[in-house]
Amino acid sequence: MNNKSRLKSINGFKSIYPDEWIKLQYVQKIVEKTVESFGFKRISTPSIERRSLYEVKPPWSEGLISQTFSFFDNQKNFLTLIPEQTPTRARMVQELKKIELPIRWYDTSKRWRQEDKVKNDRAKEFWQTDIDVIGCNSVESDAEILACSACIYKNLGLDKEVEISINDRKLLENILFSAGVKLSDCYTAVKIVDDKEKISKTEFYKRFKKINLTKDRIDFIYKAISLNGLIIDCVKEINALNQEIAEKSSKILKRFIRLSELLKWYGIYDMCKLDLSIARGSFYTGIIFEISDKNKNLGALSGGGRYDWLISMYGKRNLPAIGFGFGYMGTMEKLKECKLLNSSSSKSDIFVSCENPQKNYKMAIELVNILRKEGCVAEVDIIGKHDDTDRFKVFILFKNNFYKNSIAEIIVKGKKKIIKINDFYSFSKKLRTSQK
């Protein structure tokens, strides 16, 4: 490796410059304002946890373990940058001395995973907002999480561009078991279903044959998981598809009927569909869902589901939970595609300069001090460059004779005029009014 390569940023780790940071903050503010309107309370969690926290999860979580950035500290503790936050939430719940249910928590922070493929919507370091309801297993809590996720995309202006695909992990397993999948092969079978959209039909059949399924049984699985559409319509089709599956999944199907009613009341039913090919992570126990681009240009933008037994693996408390992770990378790519991110927002508010700094710089500082105290974003010229007016919403130039005559040139929204500033305080009030 040459010296130049050693100084480059690591692939999958992105430096965010001011223009891009403003866009990220814009999205974060909408996400967090929406989440807080649903009564969720913000928490802050460590960026580093003990690696053993992720080893508590089932043995099929090894795929996640292999993606962690793990290391030993000076005290020889085996640690990792957090690849996801569900185990952290479980630990925090177990460590609480007093608990009031249900818990409604959210957090916005970074995650780290050693992804094999780095793309515009996937990186090794990424921002995510995680939202969880803990201590409640009702269908109403399922609907609340779905409504919160839908409202985020509505408030971002993407409700016509995305769809929420819903499934139930137990329903999927009932389909697989009915087709003859053994319990020991269940994780492998779920992984094949999860990869359905990424592989060819031939590869799909080939993988199922490796776990000793005959063609007619694979045909049945393929037909069943290809079922998708409005929730009520799909429930009817499942009942007609196979009596054994319908009977084993009767509680799930009744829950779906109730869920569809709730989603209509929330006004998001048309954004949602049932899709029996949705599989997601290994620790989900009930409803699962993904929010995706209708045009299929991007992968899953966000997703979540119910994990009712996971918290009990970290201590004495056994609490059901449902969560949702909002992904910024894919969503921001979709916002850019739809031209819903305004690049002009990176302009600074007010810039104050002077033709003769030796005489008038003190006055320039006095003005920006007042503007900043009153909540304005104001820059003072520190390099003597007073001709770059396009970078600022308001450009104020103290003329050469300002100290004597209080004459300044002001450009607001591209319009230039010469004014006399008798008093900085009254001028700052007029200035704020002129920006509205």
ROPA-209485 format. One record per residue (C-alpha): residue in one letter; x, y, z. Coordinates in steps of 0.2 Angstrom, whole numbers, plus 5000, padded with zeros to 4 digits. Example, Ala and Ser with C-alpha at 12.3 -4.5 7.8 and 13.67 -1.06 7.14 Angstrom:
residues 2
resn|u|v|w
A|5062|4978|5039
S|5068|4995|5036
//
This chain:
residues 436
resn|u|v|w
M|5000|5000|5000
N|5007|5017|4995
N|5007|5032|5006
K|4993|5041|4997
S|4981|5025|4999
R|4985|5025|5017
L|4979|5042|5019
K|4962|5040|5010
S|4946|5037|5019
I|4940|5019|5022
N|4928|5012|5009
G|4911|5012|5017
F|4914|5026|5029
K|4908|5043|5022
S|4914|5060|5027
I|4899|5071|5027
Y|4902|5089|5022
P|4891|5104|5027
D|4879|5104|5012
E|4875|5085|5014
W|4875|5087|5033
I|4861|5100|5032
K|4851|5088|5021
L|4853|5074|5034
Q|4848|5086|5048
Y|4833|5091|5039
V|4827|5073|5037
Q|4832|5069|5055
K|4821|5083|5062
I|4806|5077|5052
V|4809|5059|5058
E|4811|5064|5076
K|4797|5077|5077
T|4785|5063|5070
V|4791|5050|5082
E|4789|5062|5097
S|4772|5066|5091
F|4768|5048|5095
G|4774|5050|5113
F|4791|5041|5111
K|4805|5047|5122
R|4823|5050|5117
I|4837|5039|5125
S|4855|5039|5122
T|4865|5023|5120
P|4884|5018|5120
S|4892|5016|5103
I|4902|5002|5110
E|4895|4986|5119
R|4903|4970|5125
R|4904|4958|5110
S|4895|4945|5122
L|4879|4955|5121
Y|4877|4950|5103
E|4882|4932|5106
V|4867|4930|5118
K|4856|4929|5103
P|4852|4913|5094
P|4866|4903|5085
W|4859|4908|5068
S|4864|4926|5073
E|4882|4921|5068
G|4880|4931|5051
L|4878|4947|5061
I|4893|4943|5073
S|4904|4941|5058
Q|4899|4958|5052
T|4904|4967|5068
F|4919|4978|5071
S|4926|4969|5086
F|4942|4972|5096
F|4950|4971|5113
D|4953|4986|5124
N|4967|4989|5136
Q|4959|4979|5149
K|4957|4964|5137
N|4938|4967|5136
F|4931|4960|5120
L|4921|4974|5113
T|4912|4979|5097
L|4905|4995|5088
I|4886|4992|5089
P|4879|4984|5073
E|4861|4986|5079
Q|4853|4992|5095
T|4840|4979|5100
P|4852|4970|5112
T|4856|4987|5119
R|4838|4990|5122
A|4836|4973|5130
R|4851|4976|5142
M|4844|4994|5147
V|4827|4986|5151
Q|4834|4973|5162
E|4845|4986|5171
L|4830|4998|5175
K|4826|4998|5194
K|4808|5004|5191
I|4798|5001|5176
E|4782|5009|5169
L|4774|5000|5154
P|4773|5001|5140
I|4790|5009|5137
R|4791|5020|5121
W|4809|5024|5117
Y|4818|5030|5102
D|4836|5035|5097
T|4845|5042|5083
S|4864|5037|5081
K|4876|5028|5071
R|4878|5009|5068
W|4893|4999|5061
R|4893|4983|5050
Q|4906|4976|5039
E|4895|4975|5024
D|4902|4966|5009
K|4894|4977|4996
V|4895|4996|4998
K|4882|5006|4988
N|4873|5023|4989
D|4860|5015|5001
R|4872|5004|5011
A|4888|5007|5020
K|4899|5001|5034
E|4895|5016|5045
F|4877|5023|5044
W|4864|5033|5054
Q|4848|5025|5060
T|4833|5030|5071
D|4826|5015|5081
I|4809|5016|5088
D|4802|5003|5100
V|4787|4999|5111
I|4791|4987|5125
G|4780|4978|5137
C|4764|4977|5126
N|4760|4963|5114
S|4743|4969|5107
V|4738|4972|5089
E|4736|4990|5094
S|4754|4992|5097
D|4758|4984|5080
A|4747|4996|5072
E|4755|5011|5082
I|4772|5006|5076
L|4766|5004|5058
A|4757|5021|5059
C|4772|5030|5066
S|4783|5023|5051
A|4770|5027|5038
C|4768|5045|5045
I|4787|5048|5044
Y|4786|5044|5025
K|4771|5055|5023
N|4779|5069|5032
L|4794|5067|5021
G|4783|5068|5005
L|4786|5050|5000
D|4769|5042|5005
K|4765|5039|4986
E|4783|5033|4982
V|4784|5019|4995
E|4774|5004|5001
I|4774|4994|5018
S|4775|4976|5015
I|4769|4966|5030
N|4770|4947|5035
D|4770|4937|5051
R|4785|4926|5055
K|4775|4912|5062
L|4764|4912|5047
L|4779|4910|5036
E|4786|4896|5047
N|4769|4887|5046
I|4769|4888|5027
L|4787|4880|5027
F|4783|4866|5040
S|4767|4862|5030
A|4778|4860|5014
G|4789|4847|5024
V|4803|4858|5030
K|4811|4851|5045
L|4814|4861|5061
S|4833|4860|5060
D|4831|4867|5042
C|4819|4881|5046
Y|4833|4895|5047
T|4840|4890|5031
A|4823|4889|5023
V|4818|4907|5029
K|4835|4913|5022
I|4831|4906|5005
V|4814|4915|5006
D|4822|4931|5011
D|4833|4930|4996
K|4819|4927|4984
E|4820|4944|4976
K|4839|4944|4974
I|4841|4926|4966
S|4833|4918|4951
K|4819|4905|4952
T|4831|4892|4947
E|4843|4896|4961
F|4828|4897|4973
Y|4823|4879|4968
K|4841|4873|4969
R|4843|4879|4987
F|4828|4871|4993
K|4833|4855|4985
K|4848|4855|4995
I|4837|4853|5011
N|4829|4838|5003
L|4813|4846|4997
T|4804|4838|4981
K|4799|4849|4967
D|4780|4849|4971
R|4784|4855|4989
I|4795|4869|4982
D|4781|4873|4970
F|4769|4875|4985
I|4781|4886|4994
Y|4784|4897|4979
K|4766|4899|4976
A|4762|4903|4994
I|4775|4916|4997
S|4771|4924|4980
L|4755|4929|4988
N|4754|4948|4991
G|4740|4962|4990
L|4728|4971|5001
I|4728|4963|5019
I|4709|4957|5019
D|4711|4950|5001
C|4726|4940|5006
V|4718|4933|5022
K|4704|4926|5011
E|4717|4918|4999
I|4727|4910|5013
N|4711|4902|5020
A|4707|4895|5002
L|4725|4890|4999
N|4728|4877|5012
Q|4716|4871|5026
E|4731|4865|5037
I|4740|4882|5036
A|4723|4892|5039
E|4719|4882|5055
K|4737|4883|5062
S|4737|4902|5058
S|4719|4906|5063
K|4725|4918|5077
I|4737|4926|5066
L|4724|4929|5052
K|4711|4936|5064
R|4725|4948|5070
F|4728|4953|5053
I|4709|4957|5050
R|4709|4968|5066
L|4726|4976|5061
S|4718|4981|5044
E|4704|4989|5053
L|4716|4999|5064
L|4726|5004|5049
K|4711|5011|5040
W|4707|5022|5056
Y|4725|5028|5055
G|4722|5032|5037
I|4737|5022|5031
Y|4729|5006|5025
D|4732|5010|5006
M|4751|5011|5010
C|4751|4994|5017
K|4750|4976|5009
L|4752|4958|5014
D|4768|4950|5007
L|4771|4932|5012
S|4789|4933|5005
I|4795|4945|5019
A|4806|4936|5031
R|4819|4948|5039
G|4830|4944|5054
S|4831|4928|5064
F|4825|4935|5081
Y|4807|4941|5075
T|4793|4931|5083
G|4777|4939|5075
I|4773|4953|5063
I|4787|4959|5052
F|4787|4973|5039
E|4798|4982|5027
I|4796|4999|5019
S|4802|4999|5001
D|4803|5009|4985
K|4788|5005|4974
N|4800|5007|4959
K|4811|4993|4966
N|4827|5004|4962
L|4833|5003|4980
G|4833|4989|4993
A|4822|4990|5009
L|4822|5008|5015
S|4817|5004|5033
G|4809|4989|5043
G|4805|4981|5059
G|4795|4968|5068
R|4790|4960|5084
Y|4803|4951|5095
D|4793|4945|5110
W|4806|4933|5118
L|4822|4942|5115
I|4822|4953|5131
S|4820|4938|5142
M|4837|4932|5136
Y|4846|4946|5145
G|4839|4945|5162
K|4823|4941|5173
R|4811|4952|5164
N|4801|4944|5151
L|4793|4958|5140
P|4786|4957|5123
A|4792|4971|5111
I|4790|4978|5093
G|4802|4989|5085
F|4806|4999|5069
G|4822|5005|5062
F|4822|5020|5050
G|4836|5019|5037
Y|4843|5036|5032
M|4854|5031|5017
G|4841|5023|5006
T|4827|5035|5011
M|4839|5050|5007
E|4843|5042|4990
K|4824|5041|4987
L|4822|5059|4992
K|4835|5065|4980
E|4827|5055|4966
C|4811|5063|4969
K|4820|5080|4971
L|4813|5083|4988
L|4830|5088|4996
N|4833|5107|4994
S|4851|5110|4991
S|4849|5129|4993
S|4846|5127|5011
S|4865|5127|5014
K|4866|5146|5012
S|4872|5155|5028
D|4859|5168|5034
I|4869|5184|5036
F|4886|5190|5032
V|4894|5206|5038
S|4909|5214|5030
C|4917|5231|5028
E|4927|5240|5015
N|4939|5247|5027
P|4942|5234|5041
Q|4955|5245|5051
K|4941|5258|5054
N|4925|5248|5054
Y|4929|5230|5060
K|4924|5234|5078
M|4907|5240|5071
A|4905|5224|5061
I|4908|5213|5077
E|4896|5224|5087
L|4882|5220|5074
V|4885|5202|5073
N|4885|5201|5092
I|4868|5208|5092
L|4861|5197|5078
R|4868|5181|5086
K|4860|5186|5103
E|4844|5188|5095
G|4845|5170|5087
C|4851|5175|5070
V|4865|5165|5061
A|4878|5178|5057
E|4896|5177|5050
V|4908|5191|5051
D|4921|5193|5037
I|4938|5186|5043
I|4948|5186|5027
G|4943|5203|5019
K|4933|5196|5005
H|4917|5206|5002
D|4912|5201|4984
D|4905|5184|4987
T|4887|5189|4989
D|4878|5173|4982
R|4883|5162|4997
F|4872|5172|5009
K|4854|5176|5011
V|4858|5194|5018
F|4875|5202|5014
I|4879|5218|5023
L|4894|5229|5018
F|4900|5243|5029
K|4906|5257|5016
N|4923|5265|5018
N|4915|5280|5026
F|4903|5270|5038
Y|4912|5276|5054
K|4908|5294|5049
N|4891|5293|5040
S|4884|5276|5045
I|4882|5271|5027
A|4880|5252|5023
E|4876|5242|5007
I|4864|5228|5010
I|4859|5214|4998
V|4843|5205|5003
K|4837|5191|4992
G|4847|5198|4977
K|4841|5216|4979
K|4854|5229|4983
K|4852|5246|4992
I|4862|5259|5002
I|4855|5262|5019
K|4860|5272|5034
I|4861|5263|5051
N|4857|5274|5065
D|4855|5260|5078
F|4861|5242|5077
Y|4846|5236|5088
S|4832|5244|5078
F|4842|5238|5062
S|4842|5220|5068
K|4824|5220|5070
K|4821|5227|5053
L|4833|5215|5046
R|4823|5200|5053
T|4807|5207|5046
S|4815|5209|5029
Q|4820|5190|5028
K|4802|5184|5031
//
